[in-house]
Amino acid sequence: MLGEFEYLLLSAAARLGEGAYGAAIRREIEGATKRRCSIGALYTTLDRLEAKGLVRTWMGDSTPQRGGRPKRMVRVTGEGVQEAKAFYRAVNRASRGVSWAADRTRGSS
């Protein structure tokens, strides 16, 4: 099963589609989670997902905006889509019957 950060990365890459590359994925994750995303953690996870066959990466064209450096482009594979769906379904099943209400006074320590 995927880990939380792997799922977030796959979801961000899928949402970005053709525009999925490292920095854009990082912005998507930070926007969704409201937490900082280390670029090192992102690329380590991206390497792991690629080794598992869940994403494919390649170097895109270099751009003047990036000082001539190319972007590492990302595409979620069919297997990656299936793994993300399985993770999402598992979280939904595990959450059935649980109310995560905004009222933090009940059930918190």
For each residue, the residues with C-beta under 8 A, 3 or more apart:
1: 83 86 87 90
2: 6 7 10 83 84 86 87
3: 6 7
4: 7 8
5: 8 9 41 45
6: 2 3 9 10 45 48 49 54
7: 2 3 4 10 11 84 87 88
8: 4 5 11 12 29 32 33
9: 5 6 12 13 25 29 42 45 46 49
10: 2 6 7 13 14 49 54 55 76 80 83 84
11: 7 8 14 15 32 84
12: 8 9 15 16 20 24 25 28 29 32
13: 9 10 16 20 25 55 74 75 76
14: 10 11 17 20 76 81 84
15: 11 12 28
16: 12 13 19 20 21 24 25 28
17: 14 20
18:
19: 16 24
20: 12 13 14 16 17 24 25 73 74 75 76
21: 16 24 25 60 71 72 73 74
22: 25 26 39 42 43 46 71 72 74
23: 26 27 71
24: 12 16 19 20 21 27 28
25: 9 12 13 16 20 21 22 28 29 42 46 74
26: 22 23 29 30 37 39 42
27: 23 24 30 31
28: 12 15 16 24 25 31 32
29: 8 9 12 25 26 32 33 37 42
30: 26 27 33 34 35 36 37
31: 27 28 34
32: 8 11 12 28 29
33: 8 29 30 37
34: 30 31
35: 30
36: 30
37: 26 29 30 33 41 42
38: 41 42
39: 22 26 42 43
40: 43 44
41: 5 37 38 44 45
42: 9 22 25 26 29 37 38 39 45 46
43: 22 39 40 46 47 72
44: 40 41 47 48
45: 5 6 9 41 42 48 49
46: 9 22 25 42 43 49 50 55 57 72 74
47: 43 44 50 51
48: 6 44 45 51 52
49: 6 9 10 45 46 52 54 55 80
50: 46 47 53 54 55 56 57
51: 47 48
52: 48 49 79
53: 50 77 79 80
54: 6 10 49 50 76 77 79 80 83
55: 10 13 46 49 50 74 75 76 77 80
56: 50 74 75 77
57: 46 50 72 73 74 75
58: 72 73
59: 70 71 72 73
60: 21 70 71 72 73
61: 70 71
62: 66 68 69 70
63: 66 68 69 70 71
64: 67 68
65:
66: 62 63 69 70 71
67: 64
68: 62 63 64
69: 62 63 66
70: 59 60 61 62 63 66
71: 21 22 23 59 60 61 63 66
72: 21 22 43 46 57 58 59 60
73: 20 21 57 58 59 60
74: 13 20 21 22 25 46 55 56 57
75: 13 20 55 56 57
76: 10 13 14 20 54 55 80 81 84
77: 53 54 55 56 80 81
78: 81 82
79: 52 53 54 82 83
80: 10 49 53 54 55 76 77 83 84
81: 14 76 77 78 84 85
82: 78 79 85 86
83: 1 2 10 54 79 80 86 87
84: 2 7 10 11 14 76 80 81 87 88
85: 81 82 88 89
86: 1 2 82 83 89 90
87: 1 2 7 83 84 90 91
88: 7 84 85 91 92
89: 85 86 92 93
90: 1 86 87 93 94
91: 87 88 94 95
92: 88 89 95 96
93: 89 90 96
94: 90 91
95: 91 92 98 100
96: 92 93
97:
98: 95
99:
100: 95
101: 106
102:
103: 106
104: 108
105: 108
106: 101 103
107:
108: 104 105
109:
